[in-house]
């Protein structure tokens, strides 16, 4: 196995931007007004990743538990902010709080378990492992919780009459929303499950590809990928189930009426 | 038995005093007179701004609402059908209130009382509006509650079916020694089944008749 990595010059990288130009031409010729968003997304992606590259270099050079912890805190905070922003329905402050609690608890528990117990990284805060793995876990939890929250909010709104009817028949809020809560959880988990079904055949995941490109033996990269996929599924499940189980209650008053 | 004192809910309901203690009570009044809001307050689906409602001498504000609603069951104006079969729809009320499930005979009897000639295994998606309302009524009657609060239970029915079903309902409540508080648009129904008639107008009770 050749472990040498081909570096990418700025000029080579610049050529890749030709894809954006093609996209802009297509949008312009079809009369779809998205040019501004495409440019903003491209510029933001470039700047964010460049800054992250420098930050990671700094963190790797000065490895310490507090630096790793700070990075994770920033990641989770940004993920919470983004998850809340992605929900189309108006959310109560309590429901937003539940997103926060679930993200912090679910993502952290899984990341710490995977890094310390499964990978047995020493020292535990080794940024080379902790940051990218936590990042993948947090990112997937963010997507899962946003999907779950969207489904929960829209169903609670659309099925208000059914929920009220169930309450009138003596149902507890948990009984009245059981199907809605299950559907929200299911919709959050489904993309990860579907992703797993096609993995290795239709898609080669980013982490694995990255490792292989950087010279890692493919079977080692695959072992890491399988592990991370299981952790992602676990984290998404834990985060989302916590969110929906805590979240549905925020739609009810203490005396079991819909707000 | 309900006792209502000094009840106020926004500008919708304003009742100084009322006792509901007869087996059958009909609430009548024009649309927007506060009937539904008042009925919903009896099982705490709505909470008054001030005043008290007692049920069998206990302030309902101090009771566990889920336990209260399992004794004081309400059927809203819009018939709600859950996905599944007729049987599943009949059993769901009992499941919610954690009571023993009904036997096939009890369910069939309940369907007969509401003149719904359907098999228990039939899918509910094909039911008409009137059939849905009858199924909801059958579901509620199976629940063995102490009090039934019904909001226009015959609104989607023709006169003939309405008469049969309401008569069956009244018979059932009387025989089982239960209590029925029913909003009705039909003066005829109210006159035919009178233990008590309460007439509401602009949130106030303007007329009371007690047998």
Boltz contact constraints between the chains, C-beta under 6 A:
constraints:
  - contact:
      token1: [A, 161]
      token2: [B, 78]
      max_distance: 6.0
  - contact:
      token1: [A, 162]
      token2: [B, 80]
      max_distance: 6.0
  - contact:
      token1: [A, 165]
      token2: [B, 76]
      max_distance: 6.0
  - contact:
      token1: [A, 165]
      token2: [B, 80]
      max_distance: 6.0
  - contact:
      token1: [A, 166]
      token2: [B, 96]
      max_distance: 6.0
  - contact:
      token1: [A, 168]
      token2: [B, 74]
      max_distance: 6.0
  - contact:
      token1: [A, 169]
      token2: [B, 93]
      max_distance: 6.0
  - contact:
      token1: [A, 169]
      token2: [B, 96]
      max_distance: 6.0
  - contact:
      token1: [A, 170]
      token2: [B, 69]
      max_distance: 6.0
  - contact:
      token1: [A, 170]
      token2: [B, 70]
      max_distance: 6.0
  - contact:
      token1: [A, 170]
      token2: [B, 96]
      max_distance: 6.0
  - contact:
      token1: [A, 170]
      token2: [B, 97]
      max_distance: 6.0
  - contact:
      token1: [A, 171]
      token2: [B, 96]
      max_distance: 6.0
  - contact:
      token1: [A, 172]
      token2: [B, 66]
      max_distance: 6.0
  - contact:
      token1: [A, 175]
      token2: [B, 96]
      max_distance: 6.0
  - contact:
      token1: [A, 255]
      token2: [B, 65]
      max_distance: 6.0
  - contact:
      token1: [A, 256]
      token2: [B, 65]
      max_distance: 6.0
  - contact:
      token1: [A, 256]
      token2: [B, 66]
      max_distance: 6.0
